[in-house]
Amino acid sequence: MHSTEKNNKRPNTYHSIRSKAHPESTTNQGSKEELVAELGASALISYCGLETSSSFRNNAAYIQNWLQALRNDKRLIVSASGKAEKAVDLMLDS
């Protein structure tokens, strides 16, 4: 599979993680689900052995954009990580 094909599948991964983490949510619910999706996608990529230095840098850069929000809300990373873990577990058990 070419890297562009892998990158095209990434939005589907986000959608799947968001659906598993928040089955009642809509795409307009808010940006916190995007953090959950990014954390979950990062975990899945690593779990599947698909992580590359490029994907790691991209994930780190995306999460770095959240630093101010994470500093302002100490519970955000715990909450988002827990939801991402739950979603990944649900996906892997499916």
Secondary structure, 3 states (H helix, E strand, C coil): CCHHHHHHHHHHHHHHHHHHHCCCCCCCCCCHHHHHHHHHHHHHHHHCCCCCHHHHHHHHHHHHCCHHHHHHCCCHHHHHHHHHHHHHHHHHHC
